[in-house]
Amino acid sequence: MSNELKTIKISLSDRERNFCEDDQHRSETNLKDLILFTKENELDEQKPLDEEKFAKLSAINISCLELGGLTLSSSAIKLLGDCGAQKLQCLRIYDCLNVNDEAIKLFGQRFGKTIAHLEMLGNTGVTDVGLKALISSIGNLEVLHLDNAIGLLAEHRETITNMRHVWSRINGDELEKLSQFTAKYAQYLRHLDITFANTKEKTPEFIRLLENLTGLTKLSITCTANVAIEKELAQLLTKLSVNLTTVNICVWMGDGDVLIDAIGKLPKLVQLTLNGRSPMRHIDFRINKTLVPMANLKDLKNCRLILKNHSKTLLDKFATHLPKLETLELEGLDIDDQALSNLSGLDNLTFLDIVSPTITDTGMAALIPKLPNLTFLRINDFGTDKIWNKTLDSIIGEASRRQQVPIEIVFTESCKLDLESRRNSLPKNLTVSKRNSTHLLSFPGSTPRGF
């Protein structure tokens, strides 16, 4: 083997990364040249591994192996198992065909002594039998990212005392399993990302069980049931308030002001996502007041608010309340130019992603000079074609004043800006592009660019 690597990522179906990923386990380069593309498989969602090319790689020192959207033959699975990786800490396999129980048992035998971080999603050939065997073969498991991780850990004979992060779904018939899980892992678990599926009217009971996890520093909850649970969530945050640094909540019903009040009492909070916008139907989640309670969050640096129903005064004195913000994502139907003016003075802000049909070219152009450290701006005006020349002129002026700083702006594809006619006049440190921006409406724990 040649071409020694530290990580290997071969993926066709890039899933949004969860916040359990850290720099040590990040695969920056996707080796798509190791995927076989042929006329015969061009319509197939999954495609085979180029086994001949993979065999030439040096995998002995890799710390992370990531495979996504592949069709893996038995010989490819054997090749992966025999790749010689002696320091593999992170194994990610998602949306792959022919990965079955025998395959993951093989990976457990080969890499179980060193793996600490395991993610497996969307591999239809894998059953609980194989996953249980794989978990049992790993001696130092710290991160587990499985659809049914909570159920498997609840049933696991022993408590894995190294376990720090769990990503899992929980179903309506698994209340007892969640109870067992929280009892076993309360003193060990630090990060939890949980999605409630079909818990319906029992959802408040499930949430109350999480109050046992008092050591959590990061909590992500997704619950899109037609149940108002803001009071239970507020009580949960109060119980966990001492240690929480990251909170990500996705709910589609309830009184948002109750949540904002509770969030404002988290003294160590650094990162916040509040997603109250359903992409599929009208919703009842609403913030009726302002974000004044969040003024107590002296250390908040990263904030994402994805909303549909909110007051027009939502952002009043925003910069005054949250002066340390470095990254900000905003989506709301009533964010207009007057609301934008409340962002003026966010002197530490480097990243701004904003979505609203009511912002205008004039409003954005006026805001840009008042964000002195902004290096990335993405604007989506919902196809209203209001954002174009004035905004570009404003950021060109900023790039010209800060010639040593790389700056990037992204307009939507439908923007009527004639970019080609202006490209030659752009400062060298300014990157301008037009592409559609999508927001993470169902996965609040995912890590967007800038976080």
C-alpha positions in Angstrom: 0.0 0.0 0.0 1.0 3.6 -0.6 -0.4 7.1 -0.1 -0.6 6.9 3.7 -3.7 8.7 5.1 -5.0 9.8 8.5 -8.7 9.5 7.6 -10.6 7.8 4.9 -14.0 9.0 3.8 -15.7 7.4 0.7 -19.2 8.7 0.5 -22.1 9.4 -1.9 -24.7 10.3 0.7 -23.2 12.9 2.9 -25.4 13.0 6.0 -25.4 16.1 8.1 -22.9 15.7 10.9 -24.1 15.6 14.4 -22.4 17.6 17.2 -20.7 14.4 18.4 -18.2 14.9 15.7 -15.0 16.6 16.8 -11.9 17.8 14.9 -10.1 14.6 15.7 -12.7 12.5 13.9 -13.4 14.9 11.0 -12.9 13.6 7.5 -12.3 16.7 5.4 -11.5 15.0 2.0 -14.1 12.7 0.4 -12.3 10.2 -1.8 -15.0 9.9 -4.5 -12.5 8.6 -7.0 -12.6 5.3 -5.1 -16.2 4.9 -6.1 -17.0 3.0 -9.4 -19.2 5.1 -11.7 -20.4 3.2 -14.8 -23.2 3.4 -17.3 -24.8 0.4 -15.8 -25.0 1.9 -12.3 -25.6 5.6 -13.1 -29.2 5.4 -11.9 -28.4 3.4 -8.7 -28.5 5.3 -5.5 -25.6 3.3 -4.1 -22.5 2.5 -6.1 -19.7 0.0 -5.6 -16.3 0.5 -4.1 -13.3 0.5 -6.5 -11.5 -2.3 -4.7 -8.4 -2.1 -6.8 -7.8 1.5 -5.9 -8.7 1.0 -2.3 -6.2 -1.8 -2.0 -3.4 0.7 -2.9 -4.2 3.0 0.0 -2.2 2.9 3.2 -4.8 2.6 6.0 -2.5 1.4 8.8 -2.5 4.8 10.7 -6.0 6.1 9.9 -8.1 7.2 12.9 -11.4 7.5 11.0 -13.1 5.4 8.4 -16.3 6.7 6.9 -18.4 4.9 4.2 -21.6 6.2 2.8 -24.0 5.3 0.0 -22.0 2.4 -1.2 -22.8 -1.1 -2.4 -20.3 -3.3 -0.8 -19.6 -6.8 -2.1 -18.4 -9.6 0.1 -14.9 -9.1 -1.3 -15.1 -5.3 -0.6 -16.2 -6.0 3.0 -13.3 -8.4 3.5 -10.9 -5.9 2.0 -12.1 -3.2 4.4 -11.8 -5.6 7.3 -8.2 -6.5 6.3 -7.1 -3.0 5.6 -4.7 -3.2 8.5 -5.9 -0.1 10.4 -4.2 -0.3 13.8 -5.3 3.0 15.2 -8.9 3.3 14.1 -10.9 5.3 16.6 -14.0 6.3 14.6 -16.1 4.0 12.3 -19.0 5.6 10.3 -21.1 3.5 8.0 -24.4 4.8 6.6 -26.8 4.1 3.8 -24.7 1.1 2.5 -26.1 -2.0 0.8 -24.9 -5.5 1.7 -23.6 -4.4 5.1 -25.1 -7.1 7.3 -24.5 -8.6 10.7 -21.6 -10.7 9.6 -19.9 -7.6 8.1 -20.1 -5.5 11.3 -19.1 -8.5 13.4 -16.0 -8.7 11.2 -15.3 -5.0 11.7 -15.7 -5.5 15.5 -13.2 -8.3 15.5 -10.7 -6.3 13.5 -11.1 -2.8 15.0 -12.9 -3.3 18.3 -9.8 -2.8 20.5 -9.3 0.8 19.3 -12.7 2.1 18.2 -14.2 4.8 20.6 -16.7 6.4 18.2 -19.3 4.4 16.3 -22.0 5.7 13.9 -24.3 3.4 11.9 -27.4 4.6 10.2 -29.5 3.5 7.2 -27.8 0.1 6.7 -30.9 -2.0 6.1 -29.1 -5.4 6.3 -28.0 -4.8 9.9 -30.1 -6.1 12.8 -30.0 -5.6 16.6 -28.2 -9.0 16.8 -25.3 -7.7 14.8 -25.2 -4.3 16.6 -25.2 -6.0 20.0 -22.3 -8.2 19.0 -20.4 -5.2 17.6 -21.0 -3.1 20.8 -19.8 -6.0 22.9 -16.6 -6.3 20.9 -15.6 -2.7 21.5 -13.7 -2.1 24.7 -13.5 1.6 24.8 -16.8 2.9 23.4 -17.3 6.6 24.1 -19.7 7.8 21.3 -22.6 5.8 19.9 -24.7 7.1 17.0 -27.5 4.6 16.2 -31.2 4.8 15.6 -31.8 2.5 18.5 -28.8 3.3 20.7 -30.8 3.9 23.8 -32.7 0.6 23.6 -29.5 -1.4 22.9 -27.6 0.3 25.8 -30.6 -0.3 28.2 -30.5 -4.0 27.3 -26.7 -4.3 27.3 -25.7 -6.5 30.3 -23.0 -4.2 31.4 -22.8 -0.4 31.8 -20.2 1.1 29.4 -18.6 3.5 31.8 -16.6 5.3 29.0 -19.9 6.3 27.3 -20.0 10.1 26.9 -22.2 10.8 23.9 -25.3 9.1 22.6 -27.5 9.9 19.5 -30.7 7.9 19.3 -34.4 7.8 18.5 -36.9 6.6 21.1 -40.3 5.1 20.2 -43.5 5.4 22.1 -43.3 1.8 23.5 -39.8 2.3 24.9 -40.5 4.3 28.1 -39.1 1.6 30.3 -36.0 1.3 28.1 -35.4 5.1 28.5 -35.9 4.8 32.2 -33.3 2.0 32.4 -30.9 3.9 30.2 -31.0 7.1 32.2 -30.5 5.2 35.4 -27.5 3.3 34.1 -25.8 6.3 32.4 -26.7 9.3 34.5 -23.2 9.6 36.0 -21.3 9.0 32.8 -23.2 10.7 29.9 -22.3 14.2 28.9 -23.9 14.6 25.4 -27.4 13.4 24.4 -29.1 13.9 21.1 -32.6 12.3 21.2 -35.5 12.2 18.8 -38.9 11.3 20.1 -40.8 9.2 17.5 -44.5 8.4 18.0 -44.4 9.1 21.7 -47.6 11.2 21.2 -49.4 12.0 24.5 -46.7 10.2 26.5 -44.0 12.6 25.4 -44.1 14.6 28.7 -43.3 11.3 30.6 -40.3 10.7 28.3 -39.0 14.2 28.8 -39.3 13.9 32.6 -37.0 10.8 32.6 -34.2 12.9 31.1 -34.1 14.9 34.4 -31.9 12.1 35.7 -29.1 13.1 33.4 -27.7 15.9 35.5 -24.2 15.6 34.1 -25.2 16.6 30.6 -23.3 19.5 29.0 -24.9 19.1 25.5 -28.5 18.3 25.0 -30.4 18.1 21.7 -34.1 17.2 21.5 -36.3 16.8 18.5 -40.0 16.3 19.0 -42.4 17.1 16.2 -45.4 15.5 17.8 -48.7 17.4 18.0 -48.2 17.9 21.7 -47.3 21.1 23.6 -44.3 20.2 25.8 -42.7 23.6 26.5 -43.4 23.4 30.3 -41.7 20.0 30.6 -38.8 21.2 28.5 -38.5 24.3 30.6 -38.4 22.2 33.8 -35.8 19.9 32.2 -33.5 22.8 31.4 -33.9 24.1 34.9 -32.8 20.7 36.3 -29.8 20.5 34.0 -28.9 24.2 34.1 -25.6 23.9 36.1 -23.6 22.2 33.3 -25.3 22.8 30.0 -23.2 24.6 27.4 -25.1 23.5 24.2 -28.9 23.3 23.8 -30.6 22.3 20.5 -34.4 22.1 20.5 -36.7 21.3 17.6 -40.4 21.5 18.5 -43.4 22.4 16.4 -46.0 23.3 19.0 -46.2 25.4 22.2 -45.5 28.7 23.8 -42.0 29.8 22.8 -41.8 32.4 25.5 -41.8 29.7 28.2 -38.7 28.2 26.5 -37.0 31.5 26.1 -37.4 32.2 29.8 -35.9 28.8 30.7 -33.0 29.2 28.2 -32.2 32.6 29.7 -31.3 30.9 33.0 -28.6 28.7 31.6 -25.4 30.5 32.8 -22.9 28.5 30.8 -24.7 28.3 27.5 -22.4 28.8 24.5 -24.4 27.3 21.6 -28.2 27.5 21.0 -30.5 26.2 18.3 -34.2 26.8 18.6 -36.1 25.3 15.7 -39.9 26.0 15.7 -40.5 25.9 12.0 -42.2 22.9 10.4 -41.5 22.5 6.7 -44.6 20.4 6.2 -47.6 22.1 7.8 -48.8 25.1 9.7 -47.6 25.1 13.2 -48.5 26.6 16.5 -45.1 27.2 18.1 -44.8 31.0 18.6 -42.6 33.5 20.4 -44.9 36.3 21.4 -42.4 38.5 23.1 -38.7 39.4 22.7 -35.5 37.7 23.5 -34.8 39.9 26.5 -34.4 36.9 28.9 -31.4 35.8 26.8 -29.5 38.9 27.8 -28.3 36.8 30.8 -26.4 34.5 28.4 -23.0 36.2 28.7 -21.1 33.5 27.0 -23.4 32.7 24.1 -21.4 32.6 20.9 -23.4 30.5 18.4 -27.1 31.0 17.9 -29.6 29.6 15.4 -33.2 30.7 15.5 -35.4 28.9 12.9 -38.9 30.3 13.4 -42.2 30.8 11.5 -44.4 32.4 14.1 -42.9 35.2 16.1 -43.5 38.8 17.2 -42.2 41.6 15.0 -40.2 42.9 18.1 -38.4 39.6 18.4 -35.0 41.1 17.7 -35.4 44.3 19.7 -32.0 45.3 21.2 -30.5 42.0 20.0 -26.9 43.3 19.7 -27.2 44.8 23.2 -28.4 41.6 24.7 -25.9 39.2 23.0 -22.8 41.1 22.2 -20.5 38.1 22.1 -22.2 36.3 19.3 -19.8 35.0 16.6 -22.2 33.0 14.4 -25.9 33.7 13.8 -28.5 31.9 11.7 -31.9 33.6 11.5 -35.0 32.4 9.8 -38.4 34.1 10.3 -41.3 35.4 8.2 -41.5 38.7 10.0 -37.8 39.6 10.0 -37.7 42.9 8.1 -35.3 45.8 7.7 -36.3 47.3 11.0 -35.5 44.0 12.7 -32.2 43.8 10.9 -31.1 47.1 12.3 -31.1 45.5 15.7 -28.1 43.4 14.6 -26.0 46.5 14.2 -23.1 46.5 16.7 -22.5 42.7 16.8 -18.8 43.4 16.7 -17.7 39.8 17.2 -20.0 38.3 14.5 -18.1 36.5 11.7 -20.9 34.4 10.3 -24.5 35.5 9.4 -27.0 33.3 7.6 -30.4 35.0 7.2 -33.7 33.8 5.6 -36.8 36.1 5.3 -39.1 37.3 2.5 -39.4 40.8 4.0 -35.7 41.9 4.1 -34.7 44.3 1.3 -31.5 45.2 -0.6 -31.5 48.6 1.2 -31.7 47.0 4.7 -29.0 44.5 4.0 -26.7 47.1 2.5 -27.1 49.3 5.5 -26.4 46.4 8.0 -23.1 45.1 6.4 -20.8 48.0 7.4 -22.1 47.7 11.0 -20.7 44.2 11.4 -17.0 45.0 11.4 -15.8 41.4 11.6 -18.2 39.6 9.3 -16.5 37.2 6.9 -19.4 35.0 5.7 -22.9 36.2 4.7 -25.6 34.0 3.2 -28.9 35.6 2.3 -32.2 33.9 1.3 -35.1 36.2 0.5 -37.5 33.3 -0.3 -37.3 34.1 -4.0 -38.7 37.7 -3.7 -35.7 39.0 -5.7 -35.2 41.9 -3.3 -31.5 41.2 -2.5 -28.9 42.0 -5.2 -26.8 45.1 -6.3 -26.9 47.3 -3.2 -26.0 44.3 -0.9 -23.1 43.4 -3.2 -21.9 47.0 -3.4 -21.9 47.2 0.4 -19.9 44.0 0.9 -17.5 45.0 -1.9 -16.8 48.2 0.1 -16.1 46.1 3.2 -13.8 43.7 1.4 -11.9 46.7 -0.1 -11.4 48.1 3.4 -10.3 44.7 4.8 -8.0 43.5 2.0 -6.2 41.0 4.1 -9.4 39.2 5.3 -11.1 36.6 3.1 -14.8 37.4 2.8 -17.6 35.4 1.2 -21.2 36.1 0.3 -23.8 33.7 -1.0 -26.9 34.8 -2.8 -29.8 32.5 -3.8 -29.7 30.9 -7.3 -32.8 32.9 -8.2 -31.2 36.3 -7.4 -31.3 38.6 -10.4 -27.8 39.8 -9.8 -25.7 39.6 -13.0 -22.6 38.2 -11.3 -20.6 37.5 -14.5 -20.6 41.1 -15.5 -19.2 42.2 -12.2 -16.8 39.4 -11.4 -13.7 41.2 -12.8 -14.3 44.2 -10.5 -14.5 42.2 -7.3 -11.7 42.5 -4.7 -9.4 39.5 -4.7 -10.4 38.7 -1.1 -14.1 38.5 -1.9 -15.8 35.3 -3.0 -19.3 35.7 -4.4 -21.6 32.9 -5.5 -25.2 32.1 -6.2 -26.6 28.8 -4.9 -29.6 27.6 -3.0 -29.2 27.5 0.8 -31.1 24.9 2.8 -31.7 25.0 6.5 -31.7 22.1 8.9 -35.4 22.0 9.8 -35.5 18.5 11.5 -32.0 17.9 12.9 -31.2 20.6 15.5 -28.0 18.9 16.6 -26.5 19.0 13.2 -23.5 21.2 12.8 -23.9 23.8 10.0 -21.1 25.7 8.5 -19.8 28.2 11.0 -20.6 26.3 14.1 
